[in-house]
Amino acid sequence: MTNKILQAYSSIINIGTQNCNSSFDKKRIRIVNSFLLVTSLVIFLFGILNAILKFPLLILIDYLTVILIASSFIFNYYKKWNISKFIILYLLAAYLIIFPLFFGDIGTEYYNFVILIIGFYVIDKKINLVLLTVYITILFGLSKYLIQTINYPDKYKILETVHYYPCVAITIISIALAISMFKFDTENFQKELGFKITELEQQNKFNKSLLKELNHRVKNNLQLISGLFTLQSYQSKNPKVSDALNDARKRIDTITILYQHLYRDNNSLKPDLKNYLKDLIKYIGQSFKIENKLNLNIDDRPMDLTVENIVHIGLIINELLTNTIKHNASKNNKLTHININARQLIKGISIEVSDDGVGFPKNAQKSTTNSFGMELVADITRKYNGTVKIENINGANVQVTLTDF
């Protein structure tokens, strides 16, 4: 018998929680259902008492209240929690006005405080809590005003004796139970939150370790491919093939440097563009033995870029620098400096490479795009809806603007 009662109780307070994903929301629904169940039982008992005292109108109002509460269970079952909250917090509170309006000071106005406490538990927005507090205060004041101003029939005076103190006692007990329940629920929620934080920290630590290992493996594989290109270029007897293989190796190394940077700094989600470009410029300078002629200027402001974004920026700078160095070498011109500027725009980023060399011929825009390297730059630029601007300003100047990040 006891087990059946407990099962029935468990079924009632879990109405509406079956398809609720949030454990916190489930607890709130259980609290509301518990309040509805206890309120129904209290009203049912008062209905029996009113039957004994022979007040049929009061009995009818009591059982209409039970029907109102039962409707909240139904709305909970169909996941209409907002309607259920409205019935409990606003409609039921207003419905309680009926008792002081017709039957005198029987203590039902104090139930408003229990409703207010329930409201503080189930309402999220502060403004709604303020409105509910004002609403309940007005209803309570109105109830007291009605009690003081209405002359009730003598036959209802017995209700003031029989109902008043039980209603006050039930209100006090309900408030004490609600506060205890909320405190217990808050402590449990804090414990669960602590466990989840610990679990997330462990998961985050594992993910970082996994990403670091992934970056390390990618770096090693890219270095292996780069080494194969190097060996193949040494074995090739065709200078053009050898140059093409070396260019391809440099593009691979451009990506390798990023993953080496990610692995070294253990920052797999937010790569640092400035540190990466420093490593890249140093590598290119050492490759062509002009390290002291390269000047990098980049914004100190942090840029929110993905790994893919930074790879594309690195490829663009590699191609522009390689073309500049090779073009001036073919003209037997010795560069004294090459400036690389990267700055953040309101929307996107601007990359500029300029030198003090011989500059581009008049048909530079057409001739340079025929090379694979500049075609790669053009493809990347199109991907970000950007532009490429080539001009001669005391040497060659190429400015690439990428907008869609």
N, C-alpha and C positions, 0 to 999 in steps of 0.2 A: 504493500500500500504506500509506504513512504517513498519507495523508488518511483512509483507511478506519479506521485505528486511532484517529486523532484524533476522527473522527465517532462511533465506538463509545464512546470515553471520554466525549465530550460528552453522548451520549445517556444513559449510565449515571449520571453525576453530576447530571443534570437530572431524574432520576426524581422525581416528586412535586411539581415546581415549576410545572407547567403551569397549574394553577388557583389558584396562590398570589398574592394581590394585593400583599403587602408585599415590597419588595425586600430588606429585612433578613432576613425569614423565608426567602426564596429562597436567600440566601447561606448561612444556617445549614443548610438542607437539603443544599446542595451540599457543604458541609464534611463533614457526616455521611456523605453518599454517597461522598465521596473517601476518608474513613477506612475505610468498609466495603469499598471496592474494593481499597485497598492491603492491608488486613488479609486479605482473601480471597486475594490473590496471595501474600502471605507464607506463609500457612498451606498454600497449594497447593505452594509450593516446599519447605516443610518436609515435606509429605506425600511428595514425590518422594525427599527425603533419607532419610526413614524407611523408604521402600520399598527403597532401596539397602541400608540397615542391617538390613532384614528385621525390622521391628517392626510386625506387622499390627494389633495392638491400638491402638498409637499412631496408625497411619494412619487407622483407623476413627474415633478421637476427633477427629483433625484435620479429617476431611471432615464429621463431624457439626457441627463448629464452623462450617464453610463453609455448611452448610445453615441453621444458626441465623442467620448473617449475611445469607444470601440472603432469609430471611423478613423481615428488616428492610427490604430493597429492596421487597418486595411490599407491606408495610404503608405504606411511603412512597408507592408508586404509587397506592394507594387512599386516600391522605390520612389515614391512621391514624397520625399522627406521634407521638402519646403512647405508643402501643404500641411503635412503632419505638424511641423513646427508652428505654422500659423494657427492651427486649431488649438494647440496647447497653450501657446504664449499669448495669443491675442483674443481668440474667440472664447476659450474657456474662462480667461480672466474677466472678459466682459460679461459672460454668462452668469458669473457669481454675483453680479449686481441684483439679480432677481431675488436673492434671499433677503438682503436688507431692505429691498424695495417693498416686499410683501409680508415678511415674517418677523422682522425686528432684529435685535442685536443677538444673533445666534453664533457669532464668531467666524462665519465663513469668509469674511473679508481678509482674515489673516492668511488664508491659503494663497493670496496673491504673492506673499513673500517667498513661499515655496516655488511658485511659478517663476518668480524673478531669479532665484538661484539656478533653477533649471536653464533659464535663458542665458545666464552667464556661462553655462557649460557648453551649450549647443550653438551659440551665436559667435561668429568669428570677427565680424567687423565692429570696430569700436563705436561708430556712429549708430549702428543698429542697437547696440547695448545701451547707449545713452537714450535713444528713443524709447526702448522698452522700459527703462527705468522711469522715465517721465510718464509713460503710459500707465504703468502699474501704480505709480504715486497718485496720479489723477483718479484712477479707479478706487483706490483705497480711501482717498479723501472724500470722493463722492459717496462711498458706502457709509462713512462716518457721518456725513452731512445728512443723508437720508435717515439714518438711525436717530439723529437728534431732532429732526423736523417732522417726521411722520408719526401720527397717532395710530398705533396698531390696535386691532381688536383685542379684548381681554383674553380671548381663548388662546392667543399666541404667546402669552406671557410665560406659560409653562415651558415653551421652547427655549426661552432665554436661559432658563435654569438647567434644562436637560442637555441642550446642544452646546452652549457657550464654552464651558470648561473642557469638554471632550475635543471640541474644534481647536481651541488654543493649545491643548496638550498634544494633539496630533500634529499641529503646525510646528511646535517646538521640537518634537521628536523627529519629524520629517527633515527640518532644517539641520538638526544635529547629525542625522544619518547621512544627509546629502553632503555636508561638509566633511564628515569622516570618509565617505565614499570617494569624494573628489580628492582628498588628501592621499588616500590609499592608491587611487588611480594615477595621480600625478607621480607618486613615488615609483610605481610600477612602470609608468611611461618613461621616467628618467632612467630607470635601470635598463629598460629595453633600448632606449636611445644610446646609453653608454655601451651596451653590447654591440649595437649596430655601428657605432663610431669605431670601436675597436676592430670589428670585422672589416669595415671599409678601409681602415688604415692598413690592416694586413693585406687586403686585396690590392690596395694602391701600391704597397711595397712590392708585392708579387708582380704587379703589372709593370712597374718601373724596372724591376729586374729582368722581366721578360722582354721589354722594349730595348733595354740596354744590350741584352744578348742578341736581339734581332738586328740592331744597328751594327753590332760587332760582326755578325755573320755577313750582313750585306757589304760592309766595308771590306772584309776579307775576300769575298767573291769578286767585288769590283777590282780589288788590287790584283787578284789572280788574272782577270780578263785583261787588265792593263799590262801586266807582265807578258801575257801571250802576244798582245799587239807589239810590244817592244821587241820581243824575240823575232816576230815575223818581219818587222821593219828592218832589223839587222840582216836578215837572210835575203831580203829582196834586193835584186840587182837593178831594179828600175827605180830611179830617184823619185818619180812622181808617185809611184805606189808607196814607197817608203815615207814620203811626206804625208800622204793621205792617211797611212796607218798611224803616224805620229800625231796628226791632228785628231784622229779618232781617239787615240790614247789620252790626249789632253782633255777631251770632252768627258771621257770616263773618269779621269782624275778629278775633274771639277765636281762631279757628283760624289766621288770617293771622299774628298776633303770634307764635304758636309757631314757625311755619316761618321767620319773620324771625329769631327768636331762634336757631333751629338753624343757619340760614345764616350768621349773624353770628359765632356761637361755634364753628362747624365741629365740632359735636358731634352727629352725626346718629343715633347709636345709643343714647346715654344722655342724654336731655334733662334739663336742670336745672330741677326744678319750682319752686324758690325764685326763681330769676332770671326764669323765665317769669311767675310770678304777680305779681312786682313790676312787670313791663312791662304786664301785663293790668290791674292795679289802677290804675296811672298813666293808662292809656288811658281806663278808665271814669271816673275822677275828672275828667280833662280834658273828656270828652264832656259831663258834667253840671255842670262847673265847681265841683266840691266836692272837689278833689284833696287839700286840707289836712285834710279830715274823715275820710279813709279811713286806717285803721290795720291793717297786715298783720302777723300773727304766725304764723310757720311754723317747724317743727322744723329745726334745723341738721343733723340726721342725714340722710345721703343716702338717698333712696328709689329703689328699683329699679323704675322705671315705664317703660312703653312710650309711644310717641308717642300711641297711641290712648287710653291711660289718662289722660294729661295733657290731651288735648283734651277729654275728658269732664269732668274736674275743672274746667277752664277754663269750659266751658259752664255747669256748675252754678253756679259763682261769679258768672258774668255774669248769669244769670237771677235769682239771689237778690238781688244788688246792685241790678239794674234794678228789680225788684219793690219793694224797700225804698224806693228813692229816689222812684219814681212814686207809691207808696202814700202816703207822707208828704207829697208835693207836692200830691196830691189833697185832703188834709186840711188844707192850708195850714200844715203844721207844718215848722219849720226844724230840721233835724237838726244836732246839734253834733258827733257822731262816729258812725262805723260801724266796728265791729271785724270783721275777717276772720281766723279762726283755722283753720289746717290742721296737724293733727298725726298722726303715725304711730301706729297701734295695733299690738298684738301680731299681729293679722291684719287688714290693711286700713288705711284712712285715715279720719279724721273731719274734716269741713268744717263750720264754724260761722260764721254771719253774724248779728250782733246790732247793734241800734241803740238810741238813746234817744228814739225817736219815739213816736207815738201807740199803737203796738202793733196787733195784729190783733183783729178782732171775735171773739166767742165761737165762732162757727162757722167759724173760720179754716181748719181742716183741710179742710173741705168746699168752702168758697168759693174758696180760693186754687188748689186743684187744677183748677178749671174753666178757668183761663187756660192758654194754649198753653205759656207759659214754664214754669209749674210742672208741667204734664203732661210736658214734656221732661225736667225734673229727675226726675220719678217714673219715667219710662221708663229713664233712665240708671241710676237707683238699683236698679231691678229687675234690670237686666243684671248688676249686681255683687252681687245678693242682699243689698242694703242696706236701710236704713230712713231715713225722713224724720220728724223730730220738730219740730213747730211749737208754740211757747208764748210767753207774754208774761212777760218778766222785766225790769222797768224799761224797757219798750219791746218791740220784736219780736225774737224769737230763733228762728232756724231752724238745726237741726243735721242734717246728712246724713252717714250712716255707710256707707261702701262696704267690703265685706269680701272679696269674691272677686277678688283680683288675681293 
